[in-house]
């Protein structure tokens, strides 16, 4: 059995996000897709 904990607090949110699609050019396609889906599911 695995217990997963979540840390949620406004202080943990970044003030700025740098989105540079060129950083994904060297990543494998499955990794790029997984990180995109992960970003979309975050609140």
LINURFEN-V817791 format. One record per helix or strand of 2 or more residues. SS is the DSSP state (@ for helix, = for strand). FROM is the first residue (numbers start at 0). TO is the last residue. Records with the same first field share a line. If there is no record, write none. Layout:
SS=FROM-TO ; FROM-TO
This chain:
@=9-11 ; 20-23 ; 28-40
